[in-house]
Amino acid sequence: MKPIEFTPAERADICGRIQGWFRDELDQDIGRLPAEMLLAFFAREIGGDFYNRGLYDAQAIVAARAEDVSEAILGLERARGR
């Protein structure tokens, strides 16, 4: 599987949120490098789990929509005359 990668702007935003969470929830200040290391760890170790969950959710939506379309098409059938 291709590794999860973020643009520099995305990485900066995510690291800022990680730093904010540490500050707000744990009353600890962490620097940019530890935040980037934590982001890299999560992306590498559990990022695939979140990605797969998103795929499963998307697949369920597509399947439900396909079922709706199938039912709509069946609703267009006309009775055959005898």
Phi and psi restraints in degrees (value plus and minus 20) as a CYANA .aco file:
   2 LYS   PHI     -88.0   -48.0
   2 LYS   PSI     115.6   155.6
   3 PRO   PHI     -84.1   -44.1
   3 PRO   PSI     130.2   170.2
   4 ILE   PHI     -95.8   -55.8
   4 ILE   PSI     104.6   144.6
   5 GLU   PHI    -146.0  -106.0
   5 GLU   PSI     126.8   166.8
   6 PHE   PHI    -141.6  -101.6
   6 PHE   PSI     132.6   172.6
   7 THR   PHI     -90.1   -50.1
   7 THR   PSI     142.1   182.1
   8 PRO   PHI     -76.3   -36.3
   8 PRO   PSI     -58.1   -18.1
   9 ALA   PHI     -87.1   -47.1
   9 ALA   PSI     -61.6   -21.6
  10 GLU   PHI     -84.1   -44.1
  10 GLU   PSI     -63.7   -23.7
  11 ARG   PHI     -80.8   -40.8
  11 ARG   PSI     -63.4   -23.4
  12 ALA   PHI     -82.1   -42.1
  12 ALA   PSI     -62.6   -22.6
  13 ASP   PHI     -84.1   -44.1
  13 ASP   PSI     -67.5   -27.5
  14 ILE   PHI     -83.7   -43.7
  14 ILE   PSI     -63.8   -23.8
  15 CYS   PHI     -83.2   -43.2
  15 CYS   PSI     -57.0   -17.0
  16 GLY   PHI     -82.5   -42.5
  16 GLY   PSI     -59.2   -19.2
  17 ARG   PHI     -89.7   -49.7
  17 ARG   PSI     -57.3   -17.3
  18 ILE   PHI     -81.7   -41.7
  18 ILE   PSI     -66.3   -26.3
  19 GLN   PHI     -81.9   -41.9
  19 GLN   PSI     -60.7   -20.7
  20 GLY   PHI     -84.1   -44.1
  20 GLY   PSI     -60.0   -20.0
  21 TRP   PHI     -84.3   -44.3
  21 TRP   PSI     -64.9   -24.9
  22 PHE   PHI     -79.5   -39.5
  22 PHE   PSI     -62.1   -22.1
  23 ARG   PHI     -86.6   -46.6
  23 ARG   PSI     -66.5   -26.5
  24 ASP   PHI     -96.8   -56.8
  24 ASP   PSI     -61.2   -21.2
  25 GLU   PHI    -112.9   -72.9
  25 GLU   PSI     -53.1   -13.1
  26 LEU   PHI    -132.7   -92.7
  26 LEU   PSI     -22.3    17.7
  27 ASP   PHI      33.4    73.4
  27 ASP   PSI      22.8    62.8
  28 GLN   PHI    -151.8  -111.8
  28 GLN   PSI     119.8   159.8
  29 ASP   PHI    -117.3   -77.3
  29 ASP   PSI     109.1   149.1
  30 ILE   PHI    -140.7  -100.7
  30 ILE   PSI     130.2   170.2
  31 GLY   PHI    -100.2   -60.2
  31 GLY   PSI     157.4   197.4
  32 ARG   PHI     -83.7   -43.7
  32 ARG   PSI     -63.4   -23.4
  33 LEU   PHI     -82.6   -42.6
  33 LEU   PSI     -68.2   -28.2
  34 PRO   PHI     -81.1   -41.1
  34 PRO   PSI     -55.7   -15.7
  35 ALA   PHI     -85.7   -45.7
  35 ALA   PSI     -61.4   -21.4
  36 GLU   PHI     -86.7   -46.7
  36 GLU   PSI     -57.3   -17.3
  37 MET   PHI     -86.0   -46.0
  37 MET   PSI     -60.0   -20.0
  38 LEU   PHI     -85.4   -45.4
  38 LEU   PSI     -62.4   -22.4
  39 LEU   PHI     -80.0   -40.0
  39 LEU   PSI     -66.0   -26.0
  40 ALA   PHI     -80.9   -40.9
  40 ALA   PSI     -60.6   -20.6
  41 PHE   PHI     -81.9   -41.9
  41 PHE   PSI     -70.2   -30.2
  42 PHE   PHI     -83.5   -43.5
  42 PHE   PSI     -61.5   -21.5
  43 ALA   PHI     -81.5   -41.5
  43 ALA   PSI     -62.2   -22.2
  44 ARG   PHI     -95.0   -55.0
  44 ARG   PSI     -64.1   -24.1
  45 GLU   PHI    -109.8   -69.8
  45 GLU   PSI     -57.5   -17.5
  46 ILE   PHI    -147.7  -107.7
  46 ILE   PSI     -22.0    18.0
  47 GLY   PHI     -77.4   -37.4
  47 GLY   PSI     -59.1   -19.1
  48 GLY   PHI     -82.2   -42.2
  48 GLY   PSI     -53.6   -13.6
  49 ASP   PHI     -85.3   -45.3
  49 ASP   PSI     -62.8   -22.8
  50 PHE   PHI     -88.1   -48.1
  50 PHE   PSI     -60.5   -20.5
  51 TYR   PHI     -80.5   -40.5
  51 TYR   PSI     -67.4   -27.4
  52 ASN   PHI     -82.6   -42.6
  52 ASN   PSI     -58.9   -18.9
  53 ARG   PHI     -81.9   -41.9
  53 ARG   PSI     -61.4   -21.4
  54 GLY   PHI     -81.4   -41.4
  54 GLY   PSI     -60.2   -20.2
  55 LEU   PHI     -84.3   -44.3
  55 LEU   PSI     -63.6   -23.6
  56 TYR   PHI     -81.7   -41.7
  56 TYR   PSI     -62.3   -22.3
  57 ASP   PHI     -83.9   -43.9
  57 ASP   PSI     -62.9   -22.9
  58 ALA   PHI     -84.5   -44.5
  58 ALA   PSI     -60.7   -20.7
  59 GLN   PHI     -82.9   -42.9
  59 GLN   PSI     -60.1   -20.1
  60 ALA   PHI     -84.4   -44.4
  60 ALA   PSI     -59.4   -19.4
  61 ILE   PHI     -85.0   -45.0
  61 ILE   PSI     -65.5   -25.5
  62 VAL   PHI     -82.3   -42.3
  62 VAL   PSI     -62.8   -22.8
  63 ALA   PHI     -83.2   -43.2
  63 ALA   PSI     -61.2   -21.2
  64 ALA   PHI     -84.8   -44.8
  64 ALA   PSI     -61.7   -21.7
  65 ARG   PHI     -86.7   -46.7
  65 ARG   PSI     -57.6   -17.6
  66 ALA   PHI     -84.1   -44.1
  66 ALA   PSI     -59.0   -19.0
  67 GLU   PHI     -84.3   -44.3
  67 GLU   PSI     -61.5   -21.5
  68 ASP   PHI     -80.6   -40.6
  68 ASP   PSI     -63.3   -23.3
  69 VAL   PHI     -85.4   -45.4
  69 VAL   PSI     -63.1   -23.1
  70 SER   PHI     -79.9   -39.9
  70 SER   PSI     -64.7   -24.7
  71 GLU   PHI     -84.8   -44.8
  71 GLU   PSI     -58.9   -18.9
  72 ALA   PHI     -84.1   -44.1
  72 ALA   PSI     -60.1   -20.1
  73 ILE   PHI     -86.1   -46.1
  73 ILE   PSI     -63.0   -23.0
  74 LEU   PHI     -81.5   -41.5
  74 LEU   PSI     -52.4   -12.4
  75 GLY   PHI     -87.7   -47.7
  75 GLY   PSI     -36.5     3.5
  76 LEU   PHI    -107.1   -67.1
  76 LEU   PSI     -30.0    10.0
  77 GLU   PHI     -80.8   -40.8
  77 GLU   PSI     125.9   165.9
  78 ARG   PHI    -131.8   -91.8
  78 ARG   PSI     127.9   167.9
  79 ALA   PHI     -86.2   -46.2
  79 ALA   PSI     120.6   160.6
  80 ARG   PHI    -106.6   -66.6
  80 ARG   PSI     115.5   155.5
  81 GLY   PHI     -95.7   -55.7
  81 GLY   PSI     134.2   174.2
